[in-house]
């Protein structure tokens, strides 16, 4: 667990779940450089801890998941002559950030309640699952601020929704309701705010019922093959799949089915 006064990040582990909270509610969980540094250590730990099978990313309070980059800090940096950022975070504090952790093997679920704007929306786009309250609002307003959605928004949105739809949101910064995000396939479920935690728990329970090595193997195979020709995908060696294939869990699943009992996953 971290000092929220220093980092703005709260990190807790409960059972096999890591809970990562962007904890700067006074500024709608805007992300400053200190937060990015702390988040890098958090994601390192999530990946390294074999007891953790899924991470839940959320924002403190009931107004915002995150409104993205702390623009007041950015303005101060501009005044100090610090070069403006562009696509990607290489060379900046916290690299690689979640939006560029292409090898993170554990599934990450975004719990969104309120604003997910700019970098906040980009974080959600980088997660594997998104559960949102019906009062949530998504947008990439960078173009209206003289900026670009450099944490993957320009790339991921165009891959996750039809191109014309993506361009409409990217070039105008217009806002998207939770229901619209659901229709476009950007979120998995939309519920009233009072049902959000129960919905997240239902999803994490389902993830924990799945074999952890199978989950990692499927995530790696899907994410690495999404732009491959299908024939190439079938013959590509995926390290997480090799680990699953030769694991005790690969034997435990069929054995538990044959014996009519629930499997006991070892994660190895």
Secondary structure by P-SEA (a helix, b strand, c coil): ccccccccbbbbbcccbbbbbbccccccccccaaaaaaaaaaaaaaaacccccbbbbbbccccccccccaaaaaaaaaaacccccccccccccccccccccccccbbbbbbccccccaaaaaaaaaccbbbbcccbbbbcccccccccccccccccccccccaaaaaaaaaccccccaaaaaaaccccccccccaaaaaaaaaaaaaaaccaaaaaaaaaaaaacccccaaaaaacccaaaaaaaacaaaaaaaaaaaaccccccccc
